[in-house]
Amino acid sequence: MARYVEYANRQEWLASRQNTLGASEVASAMGQGYVSQLDLWKEKTGRIPHNDLSGNKRVVYGTFAEAPLRELFSLQFHDIYEVEWHPYRVYHNDKYDYLTATLDGELTRKADGKHGILEVKTAWIMSKRDLDKWENNSIPQNYYVQICEQLGTTDFDFVVLFAQLLLPDNKSEIRPYFIERNEVENDIAYVEEQAIKFWQYVTSDKQPPVTLEL
C-alpha cells in the first residue's frame, strides 16, 4: 500500500498541495481540465495564486453533497463494501512522491478483501452532449484521468465512481460506475507518464509548450 500523510486540518492539507500534483489536477496537467495547463504550471511555480473556486455555486454544492452521497452509497452497498473516510489523508506515489491523491472514500470489498477507491461526483447536464459522456458505462475524460492517477498513486484494486447527474428540469439521477484496476493498467501508466512530464516543467521552471486550438 502506498505511503500516506495524515494532516490535522484543512489548512495544513491545503498548504501541502503547493508542492505536489494531486489527482484532481492531473487532467489539467494533460490539457484536459478546467484549469489550463499553462495556468496550472504558473500556480505550481508560484507565478500566480491558486485558482480559488470555493465561491462557485456548483463547487459549493458538490462540496456539501459529498457527505450525503457517501452515506447513501454506504447504505445502498452496505452488503458489498465497507466504507471509510479520511478527509485529510494524502496518499503519495511510492516512486514519484509528488504525485498524490486524497480520496472521497476508501472501500474494502467484502467478497475478496480487496481495497478500492470511492470517488463522488456531482455533474450538471446541460445538453445531450453532456449526458452522452455518462452513457454506456463511460465517464467524462477528465474524471477518468483523475481515477487513473488515484489508482496509480494508491495501488488500490478498483474504483467505484458514484455520480449525481443534475438535469435541466431539476430532476437528478445517481449512477454508480465500476472500474477494475486490471482493466485499465495501460491507461494508468500513460497518465502517470504524462503527469511526470508536466512536473518536469515545474521543477525545471520551464514553461510547457502552449497548444493553440482553432
Solvent accessible surface area in square Angstrom, and as a share of the most:
residue,aa,sasa,rsa
1,M,149,0.67
2,A,9,0.07
3,R,120,0.44
4,Y,84,0.32
5,V,45,0.26
6,E,89,0.40
7,Y,53,0.20
8,A,81,0.63
9,N,58,0.30
10,R,118,0.43
11,Q,127,0.57
12,E,80,0.36
13,W,32,0.11
14,L,76,0.38
15,A,74,0.57
16,S,27,0.18
17,R,61,0.22
18,Q,76,0.34
19,N,112,0.58
20,T,18,0.10
21,L,0,0.00
22,G,9,0.08
23,A,4,0.03
24,S,69,0.44
25,E,15,0.07
26,V,0,0.00
27,A,6,0.04
28,S,8,0.05
29,A,2,0.01
30,M,33,0.15
31,G,53,0.51
32,Q,79,0.35
33,G,28,0.27
34,Y,181,0.69
35,V,33,0.19
36,S,58,0.37
37,Q,51,0.23
38,L,45,0.22
39,D,57,0.29
40,L,5,0.02
41,W,8,0.03
42,K,58,0.25
43,E,9,0.04
44,K,18,0.07
45,T,35,0.20
46,G,58,0.56
47,R,118,0.43
48,I,63,0.32
49,P,116,0.73
50,H,111,0.49
51,N,69,0.35
52,D,104,0.54
53,L,80,0.40
54,S,71,0.46
55,G,69,0.66
56,N,69,0.35
57,K,179,0.76
58,R,118,0.43
59,V,59,0.34
60,V,56,0.32
61,Y,83,0.32
62,G,20,0.19
63,T,89,0.52
64,F,156,0.65
65,A,12,0.09
66,E,41,0.18
67,A,48,0.37
68,P,78,0.49
69,L,11,0.05
70,R,14,0.05
71,E,119,0.53
72,L,69,0.34
73,F,0,0.00
74,S,36,0.23
75,L,131,0.65
76,Q,100,0.45
77,F,22,0.09
78,H,112,0.50
79,D,96,0.49
80,I,73,0.37
81,Y,15,0.06
82,E,97,0.44
83,V,41,0.23
84,E,88,0.39
85,W,116,0.41
86,H,46,0.21
87,P,49,0.31
88,Y,63,0.24
89,R,32,0.12
90,V,9,0.05
91,Y,1,0.00
92,H,14,0.06
93,N,8,0.04
94,D,120,0.62
95,K,157,0.67
96,Y,70,0.27
97,D,75,0.39
98,Y,47,0.18
99,L,2,0.01
100,T,6,0.04
101,A,1,0.01
102,T,43,0.25
103,L,8,0.04
104,D,22,0.11
105,G,1,0.01
106,E,22,0.10
107,L,3,0.01
108,T,30,0.17
109,R,38,0.14
110,K,102,0.43
111,A,101,0.78
112,D,76,0.39
113,G,41,0.39
114,K,91,0.39
115,H,76,0.34
116,G,0,0.00
117,I,0,0.00
118,L,0,0.00
119,E,6,0.03
120,V,13,0.08
121,K,31,0.13
122,T,22,0.13
123,A,12,0.09
124,W,69,0.24
125,I,6,0.03
126,M,113,0.50
127,S,56,0.36
128,K,153,0.65
129,R,186,0.68
130,D,38,0.20
131,L,48,0.24
132,D,70,0.36
133,K,95,0.40
134,W,6,0.02
135,E,54,0.24
136,N,150,0.77
137,N,113,0.58
138,S,47,0.30
139,I,24,0.12
140,P,14,0.09
141,Q,104,0.46
142,N,25,0.13
143,Y,26,0.10
144,Y,43,0.16
145,V,1,0.01
146,Q,19,0.08
147,I,0,0.00
148,C,0,0.00
149,E,7,0.03
150,Q,0,0.00
151,L,0,0.00
152,G,17,0.17
153,T,2,0.01
154,T,0,0.00
155,D,87,0.45
156,F,7,0.03
157,D,49,0.25
158,F,3,0.01
159,V,1,0.00
160,V,1,0.00
161,L,0,0.00
162,F,1,0.00
163,A,0,0.00
164,Q,22,0.10
165,L,0,0.00
166,L,29,0.14
167,L,40,0.20
168,P,93,0.59
169,D,87,0.45
170,N,149,0.77
171,K,137,0.58
172,S,52,0.34
173,E,69,0.31
174,I,68,0.35
175,R,53,0.19
176,P,45,0.28
177,Y,10,0.04
178,F,95,0.40
179,I,23,0.12
180,E,51,0.23
181,R,41,0.15
182,N,119,0.61
183,E,127,0.57
184,V,17,0.10
185,E,76,0.34
186,N,130,0.67
187,D,59,0.31
188,I,10,0.05
189,A,62,0.48
190,Y,117,0.45
191,V,5,0.03
192,E,43,0.19
193,E,101,0.45
194,Q,39,0.17
195,A,0,0.00
196,I,31,0.15
197,K,107,0.45
198,F,3,0.01
199,W,21,0.07
200,Q,110,0.49
201,Y,53,0.20
202,V,17,0.10
203,T,98,0.57
204,S,58,0.37
205,D,79,0.41
206,K,135,0.57
207,Q,98,0.44
208,P,3,0.02
209,P,95,0.60
210,V,84,0.48
211,T,117,0.68
212,L,149,0.74
213,E,160,0.72
214,L,223,1.11
